Amino acid sequence: MPIPEPAETPKPARAPREGPLTRERIVRAALGLVDRDGLKALSMRRLGAALGVDPMAVYYHLPNKEALLDALVEAVMAEIDLGVDHPEDPPEERILGAARAYRDAMLAHRNALPIVLARGPSTLVALRPVELLLGILRGCGLAPEQALAGMNAIAAAVRGAAGMAASADAGTHAQGLADNLAAVPDNPFPHLREALPCAGTLERGFEFGIRALARGLIAAAPRNGDNLKAL
């Protein structure tokens, strides 16, 4: 009886070539691949197939996968709507607007979120939102090191909120949290029981947290010529 030949792993179908290959096209295709199929689907082979080119051609524009991952972070950060900032608005509103814009850009690409959280911005384009928030905080009177610490605190809060929101849809999160808290006895957890009706209010919680951070940072700025000790 003849031994059957082992089945070959099917190669990804190559898409038709669309114009010259550019860094922008590569990154856009890579982000689309991640958005659609998840991070595990991202490989140079599949990326080349999606672009209709030999995978080795990608290396001419991005020398390795690390550069590609940095470019994906840049692409997500570039979608942060800096136009939401209005310098004439109160600093607290500007900080909240910048935080929301950052969160919304990350949630628009939930499958790429692990890369964004792990790597952070490193390219000039990706650093523009960082510069904006630092400028707002410096405009409040914070010293450079205070503004940097404040920016990091706000970014950490936003990234944590985005990770929580991306882990499950709001309804599932709310129900799961409510189910967990429902089993908590009144004694010795009165505060948890009291908080039960508020389970799942992610948006209100996000705004409250960012506003609290903003107010604290604004209040920490030197007033009337006082020289507060730098962090």
C-alpha positions in Angstrom: 0.0 0.0 0.0 1.6 3.3 -1.0 2.5 5.7 1.8 0.6 9.0 1.2 2.7 12.1 0.8 2.6 14.5 3.8 0.2 17.4 3.3 2.1 20.7 2.6 1.3 23.7 4.8 -0.8 26.0 2.5 1.0 29.2 1.6 -1.0 32.4 2.2 -2.6 33.6 -1.0 -0.7 36.6 -2.4 -2.7 39.7 -2.9 -2.4 41.7 -6.1 0.4 44.3 -6.1 -0.9 47.9 -5.5 1.6 50.4 -6.6 5.2 50.8 -5.2 6.0 49.3 -1.9 6.4 52.0 0.8 6.9 52.0 4.6 3.4 53.5 5.0 1.8 50.7 2.9 3.7 48.0 4.9 2.7 49.4 8.3 -0.9 49.9 7.2 -1.1 46.4 6.0 0.5 45.0 9.1 -1.9 46.9 11.4 -4.9 45.7 9.3 -3.6 42.1 9.6 -3.3 42.5 13.4 -6.7 44.2 13.7 -8.4 41.4 11.7 -6.5 38.2 12.8 -4.6 39.1 16.0 -0.9 39.5 16.8 -0.2 35.8 16.3 -1.1 36.3 12.6 1.7 38.8 12.1 4.6 37.4 10.2 6.7 38.6 7.4 5.4 35.8 5.2 1.8 36.8 5.8 2.6 40.4 5.5 4.3 39.9 2.2 1.3 37.9 0.9 -1.1 40.7 2.0 1.0 43.2 0.1 1.5 41.1 -3.0 5.3 41.1 -2.7 8.1 38.8 -1.7 8.4 38.9 2.1 12.1 39.8 1.8 11.1 43.1 0.1 9.7 44.3 3.4 13.1 44.3 5.0 14.2 47.1 2.6 11.9 49.5 4.5 11.9 47.8 7.9 15.1 46.0 8.7 13.6 43.6 11.3 10.5 42.6 13.2 11.4 44.9 16.1 11.3 47.9 13.7 7.9 46.7 12.4 6.6 46.5 16.0 7.8 50.1 16.7 6.1 51.2 13.5 2.8 49.6 14.6 3.0 51.6 17.9 3.7 54.7 15.8 0.7 54.0 13.6 -1.6 53.7 16.6 -0.2 56.8 18.3 -0.5 58.7 15.1 -4.3 58.2 15.3 -4.5 60.1 18.5 -6.6 63.1 17.6 -4.5 66.1 18.7 -7.2 68.4 17.3 -9.3 67.8 20.5 -6.9 70.1 22.4 -7.9 73.7 22.6 -5.4 75.9 24.4 -8.1 78.3 25.6 -9.8 75.6 27.6 -9.1 75.0 31.3 -6.1 72.7 31.9 -8.2 70.1 33.6 -10.4 69.8 30.4 -7.4 69.7 28.2 -5.8 66.9 30.2 -9.1 64.9 30.1 -9.5 65.5 26.4 -5.9 64.3 25.7 -6.4 61.2 27.9 -9.6 60.3 26.1 -8.0 60.7 22.7 -5.1 58.4 23.8 -7.5 55.8 25.1 -9.8 55.9 22.1 -6.9 55.4 19.7 -5.7 52.3 21.6 -9.2 50.8 21.8 -9.6 51.3 18.0 -6.8 48.7 17.6 -7.5 46.3 20.5 -5.5 43.4 19.0 -2.4 45.7 18.9 -2.9 46.8 22.5 -0.3 44.4 23.9 2.4 45.9 21.7 1.5 49.4 22.5 1.4 48.7 26.3 4.7 46.7 26.1 6.8 49.0 23.9 5.4 52.5 24.3 6.2 55.4 21.9 9.7 55.7 20.6 9.5 57.4 17.1 9.1 61.1 16.4 5.5 60.7 15.2 4.6 58.6 18.3 6.0 61.2 20.6 3.8 64.0 19.5 1.0 63.2 21.9 3.6 63.0 24.7 4.8 66.5 23.8 1.3 67.8 23.8 0.5 66.5 27.3 3.9 67.7 28.7 3.2 71.1 27.2 -0.2 71.3 29.0 1.4 70.4 32.3 4.3 72.8 31.9 1.7 75.5 31.1 0.2 74.8 34.5 3.5 75.8 36.1 4.9 72.4 36.8 8.7 72.0 36.7 10.0 69.8 33.9 10.5 66.8 36.2 7.1 67.3 37.7 5.5 67.5 34.3 7.2 64.3 33.2 6.1 62.5 36.3 2.6 63.7 35.9 2.5 62.7 32.2 3.7 59.2 33.2 1.0 59.0 35.8 -1.7 60.0 33.4 -0.4 57.7 30.7 -0.3 54.8 33.2 -3.9 55.5 34.1 -5.0 55.7 30.5 -3.2 52.5 29.5 -4.7 50.6 32.5 -8.2 51.8 31.6 -7.7 50.8 28.0 -6.5 47.3 29.0 -9.5 46.9 31.2 -11.9 48.0 28.6 -10.3 45.8 26.0 -10.3 42.7 28.1 -14.1 42.4 27.7 -17.0 44.3 26.5 -18.6 46.7 29.0 -21.7 44.6 29.6 -19.7 41.4 30.3 -17.3 43.2 32.6 -20.1 44.8 34.5 -22.0 41.5 35.0 -18.9 39.6 36.0 -17.9 42.2 38.5 -21.5 42.3 39.9 -21.6 38.6 40.2 -18.3 38.5 42.1 -19.4 41.3 44.5 -22.8 39.8 45.0 -21.1 36.9 46.9 -19.3 39.3 49.2 -20.8 39.5 52.7 -21.7 42.8 54.4 -19.3 42.0 57.1 -16.3 42.5 56.9 -16.6 44.2 53.5 -19.2 47.0 53.9 -17.4 49.3 51.4 -17.3 46.6 48.6 -21.0 46.0 49.1 -21.7 49.7 49.0 -19.9 49.9 45.7 -21.8 47.1 44.1 -24.4 49.3 42.3 -21.5 51.2 40.6 -20.0 48.0 39.1 -19.3 48.4 35.4 -19.3 52.2 35.1 -16.0 52.3 33.3 -16.5 55.6 31.5 -17.5 57.5 34.7 -14.7 55.9 36.6 -12.2 56.9 33.8 -13.3 60.5 33.9 -13.2 60.6 37.7 -9.7 59.2 37.9 -8.2 61.5 35.2 -9.9 64.6 36.7 -8.5 63.6 40.1 -5.0 63.3 38.7 -5.3 66.5 36.8 -6.5 68.5 39.8 -3.7 67.1 42.0 -1.1 67.9 39.4 -2.4 71.4 38.8 -2.5 72.0 42.6 1.1 70.9 42.9 2.3 73.6 40.6 4.2 76.5 42.4 2.0 79.4 43.3 2.9 83.1 43.8 6.6 82.5 43.2 6.9 79.6 45.7 9.6 77.2 44.9 8.3 73.7 45.5 10.9 71.1 45.9 11.3 69.2 42.6 10.4 65.5 42.6 
